[in-house]
Amino acid sequence: MTYRIRDPKSIWRLSRVPQFHGIPDDTLMRLAHRRTKYVVPDRWSAIDLILKYPVPIPVPSRIAVEEHEATIDNRLYF
């Protein structure tokens, strides 16, 4: 079964979601297909399906950032 978005307002709304801007189209379509088994023809359908059926998307580790944050100088200044 093919899932397609035809409403221009929905496409505009989905294009405004910033967390998907850096992910390639084919990756989004593959994730949405694996989660829902729909045939996903484009980026906007994939994003809509991922939002409707949450898909865990791996993100880079924050370990390096947390280590850097832990080195803040905690001395008191008078």
Phi, psi and omega in degrees: 000136182263136178249120183225143176258130182245346184278121180299329178293322178294319179296318178298316180298317181291329179289344180271357181278108190289335186290349179258000185296325184269001184261129180298153182303313184296327178292315178298317181295321179293318178298314181295320179294318180296323183283323189246342184068013172281154169279120186252108187277340184208173182300317187291322176295320179296314180297318179298317179294321179295323178288326180283321179240093187308132180242125176292120180251120181294140178236156179300148181293148178261012184302313181297320179293317180296322177296319179294319179294331182287347182268015179295136181290121184259014181289151177271137178248129179248000000 
